[in-house]
Amino acid sequence: MTLSQQTGLALLRIAFGVLLFAHGYVLKVETFTVAGTVGFFESLGLPAIAAYAVIFAEVAGGLALIVGFLTRLTAWLSVPVMLGATWVHLGNGWVFSAQGGGWEFPALLVVLAVTLGLTGPGRWALDQHPWVHTRLPAWLGQPA
């Protein structure tokens, strides 16, 4: 893989990580609060534990992606979270300007997660460090 491809993947990974972290921490913890997020999930008929799992997945997953740690696993684990977000916004219409936000943005995040799951972290990732790289179980896949 060329240097520019590695750099592109790194930028994709970091940007996706920042978005996940922001949606988990800034939006769900600081803005809506954990209690408010739990209430919203329950209003959708989902159990409270789902809200806590999504908050954890977005905050921890976002940080892991930013530093490039367990990138492929984190990306694949974020796919169901992003599919859930897409499902929540389906009834609002396509574009972000729709009341409650459209589903195009969470659908794009699904594509980003799948892309990183297939390709790996790119440059500047802890996954690339020899100490981490040699200790990852084979089922996690090798970083690109």
N, C-alpha and C positions, 0 to 999 in steps of 0.2 A: 504494500500500500504506500502511496506517495506521501510526502510530507504534507502537501496541501490537503489530501484526503484525511490524514490523521488529525490535522488541525481543524478541519471542518467537523469531524466527529466530536472532537473535544469541545468545540463551540456549541454544538448541538446538545451534548451531554450537560454542559454547565448551564446553558439557557434553560433546558428542561428541568434541571435540578433547582434552579432559582425559582422557576414558576411553581413547582411542586411545593417547595418550602414556603413561598409566599402565600399560596392558597391554604396550606395547612396551618401555618402560624399566624401570619398577618390577618388573613380573612377569618379563619375558623376559631382561632384562640383569642386574638386581640380585638377584632372588630365585632364578630357575632358572639363571642365568648364560648367556652366549652359547653356551658349549660344551654345557650341558645342554639348551638349546633346540634346537640343531643335532641333538643325539642323539635328542631326542623326535621331531623331524621325520623323521629317518632311520628311526626305529622304525615310523613310519607308511608307510614306503616312498617318502618324498619326498626329493629331493636336498638336500644341505646348503645350496646356494645359495637354496633356497626359504625356509629359516629366516632367512638374512641379509636377504633381500628383505622378508620380513614384519616383521622388527625395524625395518628402515629405514622401511618404509611406515608403521608405527604411530608411531614416534618422530617422524620428519620430518612425516608427515601430521598427527599430533596437534598439533604446534607450529604448522604452517601454518593449521590450523583455528582454533586459539586466537586467533591474531592476525588471522585472516580474509584470508589471502593465497592466491590461486588456489583459492578455496573450492569452486567447482563441479568443477574438475578433480580436486582432492584428494578430494572426496566420491566422485566416480565411480570414481577409482582405488582407493578403499578398499572398494568393493563386492565385488570378487573375494576380497579378504583376509577380509572378514566372512563371505562365503559359505563360504570354506575353514574358518573357525572353526566355522561352523554344521555343516558336514560332519563335522568332528572330533568334535563333541559329540553327533551324532545318535544314536549307539548308547547314550548314557547316559540317555536319557529326556528328558522335557519340562522339568522344573523344576531350578533351580539347586542345590537340596539333594540332587540325585541324585549318586551316586558319580562323581567326575570332572566334575561340573557338567553341567547340562542344556543344551539347544539353544535355549531361549526367549530368552536374553540375546543371543547372537550373531545370532539371527534379528531381534531388535529393532534391533540395530546396522545390519543391512542396510537396514531401513526408514528409519532416521535418515540413513544415507548417501544413499539415493535421494532422500529429502525435500530434503536440502541440495543435491544435484545438480540437482534440478528448480527450486528456489526461489532459491538464492543465499545470501549471507552474512548478510543483515540489517544492523543498525546496528553501529557501532564496528568496522568491518573495514577492513583495508588496501586491500581490493578497492574500497572506496568512495572512497578518496583520489583526487583528480583526477589526480595524477601517475601512479599505477598504473592507474587506470581508463582513461585515454586511451592507455596503452601496451599493454594486453592485446590479444592477437590476437583477431580476431572469433570464431574457432572456440571460444574459451574461454567465450563467452557473456558477456553483460553482467550485473553484479551486480544483484540485486533491490533 
